[in-house]
């Protein structure tokens, strides 16, 4: 969901349109109020009280306040918005418009947190690109541990995911420095990848992207994209960085983070991969 893609969309393929497959999930709407099992609520971080900067928190249907168990956490970054392409795919560029994490979890077993890109000047969530990168990184560094502490999240089992701009954010924000890089167990960038293209914002060049990629340190990434993943494969090969990379073409031609709301071999593969990376021993 990047504005430039409207004039540079991939060539038509034989993959079906997402509208040909009925969804078996529906993302919960964001509501105001206290967090509770099965609800997706709007929250404002302590530093941003009185502003329009906020995140969303979803607690799984099996969540219990007094449970001794710790829940794995999915942290998601949104794509750019407003966006619409020729297939009718849309993105609002908002935290409440994100869907991929719910498709991965199906609403059970995972805390799901959607974080904003922070515009420090207007004190709002940034809908296109990064806003204030330093403030966005700081928001993440403070919010992920706090959510884990308050709601029973397991800080050793946090997965960072994102769609389009959010896929780039997996490395651009998630590997911005050594401190934030330590938060993550694994990554799921869907549609685009940091360093593959120079989008002409600060740090979009390949040399800067390579420095971020070096902070990955072998942790697994499930890299998926519609139509073709070859460009990202070639890029990662060119970097010389060895990694635990899984490459998957998503089942529909669409640039749409609701692809995981539909049953498919790729969704099964993604869920199986997530389960495995959360149980594999780490150094």
Secondary structure, DSSP 8 states (H G I E B T S, - for coil): --GGGGGS-----SSB-GGGS--S-----EE-S---BT-EEEE--GGGTTSB--EEEEB-TT--TT-SS-EEEEEEE---SSEE-TT--EE--SSTT--HHHHHHTTSSEEEEE---EETTTTEE-SSS-SSHHHHHHHHHHHHHHHHHHHTEEEEEEEEEEETHHHHHHHHTTTSSHHHHTT-SEEEEES--BTTB--SSTT-SHHHHHHHHGGGTT--EEEEESS--HHHHHHHHHHT----EEEEE-SBSS--TTGGGS--HHHHHHHHHHHHHHHS---
